[in-house]
Amino acid sequence: MKRILYVLTLVLIALSAVYAGGSNEESGKTTLEFAIKETGSTLEAYKQIVDSFNAEHEDIKVEISDYGKDYQTLMKTKMATNDLPDLFTTHGWAVALYGDYLYPLNDRPWAEHLFPEIRSTDTDREGNLVALPMDIDITGLVCNDTVLEKSGVEERPSTLSEFIAACQKIKEAGFTPIHIAGKDPSDVAGLFSRLSLSILTMSNTHSYAEELLDGTFDWSCYDEVGNFVLSLVENGYTNVDYLTADKSGTYRGLAQDKVAFAFQSNLTIAEVRKLNPDANVSMMEIPGYTEGDSSFLISGERDAVGVWKDSEHLEEALEFIDYLAQPENVLLVAQAYSLPPSMDNAEVTDPGILEILDQIKGSVVTNHFDRMYLPDGMWNTLKVYGTSVLSGEMSVRDGSMMMQADYERLRNNA
């Protein structure tokens, strides 16, 4: 009964959202529904932009529908009935989840200003740009160069074998090579996700990218990822409390020059510098699989906005997204996350953001493993898998079998 009531509640919320916005006509105005899940300063940034747009347009009114924590469930309900908002944020899933419902934006005048490293994230396999990314959420491997120097590691490792050799030197020098905040399952999932890219998809000679995309991947090959991570623990390359530590421990370890690496995002660097402004920490590329393979960064957006291709007010929706793509508006949303803007014509003055942009240039980039190669919903599977394998509750082989089961189930339900 509780489940039935919950579903009915979601349906009522969805219906109320439709009647709150969408195709209403009010006082001769075309009303557009703009559905979002963002909160805090990002929500306020969008509200500011919408208010400015509405003040400048007598014939169009944009209304924000805040779906909150039920956003994804409501959007799936709307996709099932092909009754979507005129515009909506895609929370990193523009191509994989929403691609079939989005209007191609390749010919918009602002598209040429997108950094190629982020444009590719929101471009499908047919070359269609399906959403306007607002920021660049670059991630890789957080590195403390002071620890590397004191450990005798002369260069940042570019392959996994070099990474293992560096970890051994760091351990022998009395430092912690890798800090894992295992209390947070998302931190563990991020570790496995990053290494999955290196081991399974980014190699020139050892890639299963196509198989993961078309559903023919042999999941026994995923054992290599689990075994590699377990070897890091077994060789003493991680913090001893890797199952119970939290991210504050990672921040302190990096700030105090006790930890060399963390498989975390740029947000970690910001937190470390709050503790120690002089800490020599930055984002390094994730090592490639073997010699001859490129190291790489992960490029994904926190925010992107798409236009429903079957909107009754497509012309007006495109007018709003063109407005949203103005450099000052892109910068406003990106700054809410302290991230670089997605466009090269946005004026950036923040030194930290300029540092990230400089790092991106010339790097090999890819999307997140789960967003690009796994069906929607498997981030939770990665969290369960990662913590279970690390704790010994599940063997590597059993873990791969669980990943396979969820992969097949979620692909079939897509």
KARATA-V45533 format. One line per field, one symbol per residue. ss: DSSP state (~ for helix, > for strand, _ for the rest). phi: phi as a letter, one per 30 degrees, with the letter a starting at -180 (. if undefined). psi: psi as a letter, one per 20 degrees, with the letter a starting at -180 (. if undefined). A space follows every 10 residues. Layout:
ss = ???
phi = ???
psi = ???
This chain:
ss = _~~~~~~~~~ ~~~~~~~~~~ ____>>__>> >>>>>>___~ ~~~~~~~~~~ ~~~~~~___> >>>>>>_~~~ ~~~~~~~~~~ ______>>>_ ________~~ ~>________ ~~~>_~~~~~ ~~>_____>_ _>>_>>>>>_ >>>>~~~~~~ ________>~ ~~~~~~~~~~ ~~___>>>__ ____~~~~~~ ~~~~~~~~~~ ~_______~~ ~~~~____~~ ~~~~~~~~~~ ~~~~___>__ ______~~~~ ~~~~~___>> >>__>~~~~~ ~~~~~_____ >>>>_>_>__ _____>>>>> ___>>>>>__ ___~~~~~~~ ~~~~__~~~~ ~~~~~~___> >_>_______ ~~~~~~~~~~ ____>>__~~ ~~~____~~~ ~~~~~~~~~~ ~____~~~~~ ~~~~~~~~~~ ~~~_
phi = .ddddddddd dddddddddd bicecbhicd cccccbcdbh ddeddddddd dddddcbdcb bccdccdidc eddddddddd chbcddbadc hibeddcced ccddcecddd ddcddedced dccddciddc acdcbbcdba bdbcdddddd ciddbddcbd dddddddddd dddjccdbcc cddceddddd dddddddddc bcddbbcced dddcjcdddd ddeddddddd dddddiccdd cedcdcdddd eddddchcbc bbdbcddddd dddddbecdd caccddedda ejcddacccb cdbbbbcddc edbddddddd ddddddedde ddddddchcd ddcdcddcbd eddddddddd eiddbbdded dcccdejddd ddddeddddd didbdedddd ddedddeddd dddd
psi = ghgghgghgg ghggghgghh ccjqpoljqp pppopriqrc hgghgggggg ggghhiohip ppppooibij ghgghhghhh jlmrqhqqqj ljkgghgihi jqppjhjqhi hiipphhhhh hkpaijjpoi roqhromprd oppohggggh ijohqppirh hhgghghggg ghijrogppp mihohhgghh ghgghhgghh hjqhilpkgh hhhijjpoih iihhgghggh hgghjkjrqh khhiqrhhhg ggghhjliqg qpmrahhggg hgihhnhjpm qrprqpqrgr piqqrrrpoq qhpqprpphj pilgghhhhg hhghipghgg hggghhjlqq qiqijpopip hhhhgghhhg piqpqrrqgh hhiqqpiigh ghgggghggh ijhprgghgh hgggghgggh ghi.
